[in-house]
Amino acid sequence: MAELTPRARRILLALGAVYALVNSVIGVHSGGDFVFHLRLAERLLQGQPPYADFNGAIGLPWPPFAIFALGPFALLARLSLPLTKAVWAVGNVALFGWCVVRGYQHVGRWTPVVLAVAAVAQPLQSNFQHLNINLVLLALVVRAIGDLEQGREMRAALWIGVATALKGYPGAIFLYFLARGRWRPLAVGVTAAGGLSFLVVNGISVALVAWLMPGFSLSGLGAAILASIVVGLTSWFASAFVGGSGRVLAVLLAPLDRLHYYVFALPAWTDLFSRPAPARGWRRAAWLGLLGVAALLTSGMLSHISSALPTVLRVIRQNTYNVGAIILLLVLVTRRAVLSQPPQPSPTSRPL
């Protein structure tokens, strides 16, 4: 595992300080997601049902454990809401910086990490604009990936369980353990998620129904089930190749319906950009072309084009993150399939 040099550490700290300052200013003047859930946490502190009178038309709020975890921030918000926003923004910058460092330690080079960050630029910045919880979840998932690489499946499942209790959709990664028949880690992760959701917050567990029901719809349930099936099938398919690919694909294919969720593609991009391209010929051109197109789409840059486009490009622009994620998935699966094939023996000359 590559270690940071003192020079690299100083540069990262300087860049992180500037980035934290910029996003603190942005967060203080926006941060609607964070403010909304702070109100729910304040209700909890006052002994009121946090999800009472919630309008499910705007989507599901954070689960009960996440509201419980926001308690200290709700207390700080009583003193100063701008300060609370700034603290949350700085904390998220620190977590993202840690994920970047882990990516460098994994691949040993900065170029793949920088390209991976660029490939999720708009989703990343959207997280700071709305001050939501996705970077906390990303850090937990990155930690779980690191534990999986070192064979610590129980600990990895525990981190995924915590992430699931905080938001819900990281639980799709449990299908990776299910597909590979890793029953003990699966049980540990599910127990952790359930325990944090129901036991730690037993004082508001009655409000769980109020959390689920406002946003309930048959279409939403169908989409969640379909996404879970896709994750499971992909995890099973990937497990036939290389063990590490399944978890990357599961992260990528977790039920994503908002642009800021696509920051979870960061580990997949870091892994892909660190791999050598084919040596020459059309395979190299196709590889680089697909990576470039997918990175452009998941970065969100195409969504900034406001001029008229042909029908096909207009549809792609409207679904830029989905299409980019699908291309990224195809590249991942194709590469694993190619690497899994044994090399063909060179033909030998036969005597006439």
C-alpha positions as CSV (number, residue, x, y, z in Angstrom):
1,M,0.0,0.0,0.0
2,A,1.5,3.3,-1.1
3,E,2.1,5.9,1.5
4,L,1.9,9.7,1.2
5,T,5.1,11.7,1.0
6,P,5.4,14.7,3.3
7,R,5.2,17.0,0.3
8,A,2.0,15.3,-1.0
9,R,0.5,15.5,2.5
10,R,1.2,19.2,2.7
11,I,-0.3,19.8,-0.7
12,L,-3.4,17.8,0.2
13,L,-3.9,19.6,3.4
14,A,-3.6,23.0,1.6
15,L,-6.1,22.0,-1.1
16,G,-8.4,20.5,1.5
17,A,-8.4,23.7,3.5
18,V,-9.3,25.8,0.4
19,Y,-11.9,23.3,-0.6
20,A,-13.4,23.3,2.9
21,L,-13.5,27.1,3.0
22,V,-15.3,27.3,-0.4
23,N,-17.8,24.6,0.4
24,S,-18.5,26.1,3.9
25,V,-19.5,29.3,2.2
26,I,-21.6,27.4,-0.3
27,G,-23.2,25.3,2.4
28,V,-24.0,28.2,4.6
29,H,-26.1,29.8,1.8
30,S,-27.8,26.5,0.7
31,G,-27.7,23.1,2.4
32,G,-31.5,22.5,2.1
33,D,-31.3,18.7,2.8
34,F,-29.2,19.2,5.9
35,V,-31.5,21.9,7.3
36,F,-34.6,19.9,6.7
37,H,-33.3,16.9,8.6
38,L,-32.0,19.1,11.3
39,R,-35.6,20.1,11.9
40,L,-36.5,16.4,12.2
41,A,-33.7,15.9,14.7
42,E,-34.9,18.9,16.7
43,R,-38.3,17.3,16.9
44,L,-36.7,14.2,18.2
45,L,-34.8,16.1,20.9
46,Q,-38.1,17.7,22.0
47,G,-39.8,14.3,22.2
48,Q,-42.0,14.8,19.2
49,P,-42.6,12.4,16.3
50,P,-39.9,13.4,13.8
51,Y,-41.9,12.4,10.7
52,A,-45.3,13.8,11.7
53,D,-47.0,15.7,8.9
54,F,-44.3,14.8,6.4
55,N,-45.2,15.2,2.7
56,G,-44.1,12.1,1.0
57,A,-44.4,13.7,-2.5
58,I,-40.9,15.1,-2.1
59,G,-39.4,11.6,-1.4
60,L,-38.3,9.7,1.7
61,P,-36.4,11.5,4.4
62,W,-33.4,10.0,6.1
63,P,-34.1,6.9,8.2
64,P,-34.6,7.1,12.0
65,F,-30.9,6.2,12.9
66,A,-29.6,9.1,10.7
67,I,-32.0,11.5,12.4
68,F,-30.8,10.2,15.8
69,A,-27.2,10.7,14.7
70,L,-27.9,14.3,13.8
71,G,-28.8,15.0,17.4
72,P,-25.4,16.8,18.3
73,F,-25.7,18.9,15.1
74,A,-29.3,19.9,16.1
75,L,-28.0,21.0,19.5
76,L,-25.3,23.0,17.8
77,A,-27.9,24.5,15.4
78,R,-29.7,26.0,18.4
79,L,-26.6,28.2,18.9
80,S,-25.9,28.9,15.2
81,L,-27.3,27.3,12.1
82,P,-24.6,28.8,9.8
83,L,-21.9,27.4,12.1
84,T,-23.6,24.0,12.0
85,K,-23.7,24.0,8.2
86,A,-20.0,24.9,8.1
87,V,-19.0,22.1,10.5
88,W,-21.0,19.6,8.4
89,A,-19.3,20.8,5.2
90,V,-15.8,20.7,6.7
91,G,-16.5,17.2,8.0
92,N,-17.6,16.1,4.6
93,V,-14.5,17.5,3.0
94,A,-12.4,15.6,5.5
95,L,-14.2,12.4,4.7
96,F,-13.9,12.9,1.0
97,G,-10.2,13.7,1.4
98,W,-9.8,10.4,3.3
99,C,-11.4,8.5,0.5
100,V,-9.1,10.2,-2.0
101,V,-6.1,9.2,0.1
102,R,-7.3,5.6,0.3
103,G,-7.7,5.6,-3.5
104,Y,-4.1,6.7,-3.9
105,Q,-2.9,4.1,-1.4
106,H,-4.8,1.4,-3.4
107,V,-3.4,2.3,-6.8
108,G,-0.1,3.9,-5.9
109,R,-0.5,6.8,-8.4
110,W,-2.3,10.2,-8.4
111,T,-3.4,10.3,-12.0
112,P,-6.1,7.6,-11.7
113,V,-7.4,9.3,-8.5
114,V,-7.6,12.7,-10.1
115,L,-9.3,11.4,-13.2
116,A,-11.8,9.5,-10.9
117,V,-12.6,12.7,-9.0
118,A,-13.2,14.6,-12.3
119,A,-15.5,11.8,-13.4
120,V,-17.8,12.4,-10.5
121,A,-17.4,16.2,-10.4
122,Q,-21.0,17.3,-10.6
123,P,-22.4,14.6,-8.2
124,L,-19.6,15.5,-5.7
125,Q,-20.4,19.2,-5.8
126,S,-24.1,18.5,-5.5
127,N,-23.4,16.8,-2.2
128,F,-21.8,20.0,-0.8
129,Q,-24.5,22.2,-2.3
130,H,-27.3,20.3,-0.6
131,L,-25.2,19.1,2.4
132,N,-26.6,15.6,2.4
133,I,-25.2,12.4,3.9
134,N,-23.8,10.6,0.8
135,L,-20.1,11.4,1.5
136,V,-20.5,9.8,5.0
137,L,-21.8,6.7,3.3
138,L,-19.0,6.8,0.7
139,A,-16.4,6.8,3.4
140,L,-18.1,3.8,5.1
141,V,-18.3,1.9,1.7
142,V,-14.6,2.7,1.0
143,R,-13.6,1.4,4.4
144,A,-15.6,-1.7,3.7
145,I,-13.9,-2.2,0.4
146,G,-10.5,-1.9,2.1
147,D,-11.5,-4.5,4.7
148,L,-12.7,-6.9,2.0
149,E,-9.4,-6.6,0.2
150,Q,-7.7,-7.6,3.4
151,G,-10.0,-10.6,4.0
152,R,-11.9,-9.0,6.9
153,E,-15.4,-9.7,5.6
154,M,-17.1,-9.5,9.0
155,R,-15.8,-6.0,9.6
156,A,-16.7,-4.9,6.0
157,A,-20.2,-6.2,6.5
158,L,-20.4,-4.2,9.7
159,W,-19.5,-1.0,7.9
160,I,-22.1,-1.7,5.3
161,G,-24.7,-2.3,8.0
162,V,-24.0,1.1,9.5
163,A,-24.3,2.7,6.1
164,T,-27.6,0.9,5.5
165,A,-29.0,2.2,8.8
166,L,-28.0,5.7,7.8
167,K,-29.6,5.8,4.4
168,G,-31.0,2.4,3.3
169,Y,-29.8,1.9,-0.2
170,P,-26.2,0.8,0.6
171,G,-28.0,-2.4,1.8
172,A,-28.0,-3.5,-1.9
173,I,-24.3,-4.3,-1.4
174,F,-25.4,-7.2,1.0
175,L,-26.4,-9.0,-2.2
176,Y,-22.7,-9.3,-2.9
177,F,-22.4,-11.5,0.2
178,L,-25.6,-13.3,-0.7
179,A,-24.3,-14.1,-4.2
180,R,-21.1,-15.5,-2.9
181,G,-22.7,-17.5,-0.1
182,R,-20.9,-15.5,2.6
183,W,-23.6,-16.1,5.2
184,R,-21.8,-15.0,8.4
185,P,-20.8,-11.6,7.1
186,L,-24.3,-11.2,5.7
187,A,-25.9,-12.0,9.0
188,V,-23.5,-9.6,10.8
189,G,-24.3,-6.7,8.4
190,V,-28.1,-7.2,8.4
191,T,-28.1,-7.5,12.2
192,A,-26.1,-4.3,12.5
193,A,-28.4,-2.4,10.2
194,G,-31.5,-3.7,11.9
195,G,-30.1,-3.1,15.4
196,L,-29.2,0.5,14.7
197,S,-32.5,1.1,13.0
198,F,-34.7,-0.5,15.7
199,L,-32.9,-1.0,18.9
200,V,-30.7,2.1,19.3
201,V,-33.6,4.3,18.3
202,N,-36.4,2.3,20.1
203,G,-37.8,5.6,21.4
204,I,-38.8,6.6,17.9
205,S,-39.3,3.1,16.4
206,V,-43.0,3.8,16.3
207,A,-42.2,6.6,13.9
208,L,-40.7,4.0,11.4
209,V,-44.2,3.5,9.9
210,A,-44.6,7.2,9.5
211,W,-41.2,7.2,7.8
212,L,-42.1,4.5,5.3
213,M,-45.7,5.3,4.5
214,P,-45.6,8.9,3.2
215,G,-43.3,8.0,0.3
216,F,-44.8,4.6,-0.3
217,S,-45.9,3.8,-3.8
218,L,-46.2,0.7,-6.0
219,S,-44.0,2.3,-8.6
220,G,-41.4,3.1,-6.1
221,L,-41.5,-0.3,-4.6
222,G,-41.3,-1.9,-8.1
223,A,-38.2,0.3,-8.9
224,A,-36.5,-0.7,-5.7
225,I,-37.2,-4.4,-6.2
226,L,-36.0,-4.2,-9.8
227,A,-32.8,-2.4,-8.8
228,S,-32.1,-5.0,-6.1
229,I,-32.6,-7.8,-8.6
230,V,-30.1,-6.1,-11.0
231,V,-27.6,-5.7,-8.2
232,G,-27.9,-9.3,-7.2
233,L,-27.6,-10.7,-10.7
234,T,-24.6,-8.4,-11.4
235,S,-22.9,-9.4,-8.2
236,W,-23.4,-13.1,-9.0
237,F,-22.2,-12.6,-12.5
238,A,-19.1,-10.7,-11.4
239,S,-18.3,-13.3,-8.7
240,A,-17.5,-15.7,-11.5
241,F,-14.6,-13.4,-12.6
242,V,-12.6,-11.7,-9.9
243,G,-13.8,-11.4,-6.3
244,G,-13.2,-7.7,-6.1
245,S,-15.3,-6.8,-9.1
246,G,-18.6,-7.8,-7.4
247,R,-18.4,-5.2,-4.7
248,V,-17.5,-2.4,-7.1
249,L,-20.4,-3.3,-9.3
250,A,-22.8,-3.6,-6.4
251,V,-21.8,-0.1,-5.3
252,L,-22.3,1.2,-8.8
253,L,-25.7,-0.4,-9.2
254,A,-27.2,0.5,-5.9
255,P,-30.6,2.1,-6.4
256,L,-29.6,5.5,-7.7
257,D,-32.3,8.1,-8.5
258,R,-30.5,11.4,-7.7
259,L,-27.4,12.8,-9.3
260,H,-25.5,13.2,-6.0
261,Y,-25.7,9.5,-5.4
262,Y,-23.4,8.9,-8.4
263,V,-20.4,10.0,-6.2
264,F,-20.5,6.3,-5.3
265,A,-18.9,5.6,-8.7
266,L,-15.6,7.0,-7.3
267,P,-14.1,3.5,-6.4
268,A,-15.1,2.0,-9.7
269,W,-13.5,4.9,-11.6
270,T,-10.3,4.8,-9.5
271,D,-10.0,1.1,-10.2
272,L,-10.6,1.5,-14.0
273,F,-8.3,4.4,-14.5
274,S,-5.5,2.5,-12.8
275,R,-5.7,-0.4,-15.2
276,P,-3.5,-0.3,-18.4
277,A,-5.3,0.1,-21.7
278,P,-4.8,-2.5,-24.4
279,A,-1.5,-2.2,-26.1
280,R,-2.5,-1.1,-29.6
281,G,-5.1,-1.3,-32.3
282,W,-8.9,-0.9,-32.2
283,R,-9.1,-2.4,-28.7
284,R,-7.1,0.5,-27.3
285,A,-9.1,3.1,-29.2
286,A,-12.4,1.5,-28.1
287,W,-11.2,1.2,-24.5
288,L,-10.1,4.9,-24.2
289,G,-13.2,6.1,-26.1
290,L,-15.6,4.3,-23.9
291,L,-13.9,5.5,-20.7
292,G,-13.9,9.0,-22.0
293,V,-17.6,9.0,-22.9
294,A,-18.6,7.4,-19.7
295,A,-16.5,9.8,-17.6
296,L,-17.9,12.8,-19.5
297,L,-21.5,11.5,-18.7
298,T,-21.0,10.7,-15.1
299,S,-19.2,14.0,-14.5
300,G,-22.3,15.9,-15.3
301,M,-20.6,18.2,-17.7
302,L,-23.0,17.3,-20.6
303,S,-26.0,18.6,-18.5
304,H,-24.5,22.1,-18.7
305,I,-25.0,22.2,-22.5
306,S,-28.2,24.3,-23.0
307,S,-28.2,24.6,-26.8
308,A,-30.4,22.5,-29.0
309,L,-29.2,18.9,-29.7
310,P,-30.3,16.1,-32.0
311,T,-32.9,13.8,-30.5
312,V,-30.4,11.0,-29.5
313,L,-28.0,13.4,-27.8
314,R,-30.9,15.2,-26.1
315,V,-32.1,11.9,-24.6
316,I,-28.6,11.1,-23.4
317,R,-28.3,14.6,-21.9
318,Q,-31.5,14.0,-20.0
319,N,-30.2,10.7,-18.7
320,T,-26.5,11.5,-18.6
321,Y,-25.7,9.8,-15.2
322,N,-27.7,6.7,-16.0
323,V,-26.1,6.2,-19.4
324,G,-22.7,6.9,-18.1
325,A,-23.2,4.4,-15.3
326,I,-24.3,1.7,-17.8
327,I,-21.3,2.3,-20.0
328,L,-19.0,2.1,-16.9
329,L,-20.7,-1.1,-15.9
330,L,-20.2,-2.6,-19.4
331,V,-16.5,-1.7,-19.3
332,L,-16.1,-3.2,-15.9
333,V,-17.8,-6.5,-16.9
334,T,-16.1,-6.7,-20.2
335,R,-12.7,-6.2,-18.7
336,R,-13.3,-8.8,-16.1
337,A,-14.5,-11.2,-18.7
338,V,-11.4,-10.7,-20.9
339,L,-9.0,-11.0,-17.9
340,S,-10.7,-14.3,-16.8
341,Q,-9.9,-16.0,-20.1
342,P,-6.7,-18.0,-20.1
343,P,-4.1,-17.0,-22.7
344,Q,-4.3,-18.8,-26.0
345,P,-1.3,-21.0,-26.7
346,S,0.8,-19.8,-29.6
347,P,0.4,-22.0,-32.7
348,T,3.2,-24.4,-33.3
349,S,4.5,-25.3,-36.8
350,R,3.8,-28.8,-38.0
351,P,6.1,-30.8,-40.2
352,L,5.0,-31.1,-43.8
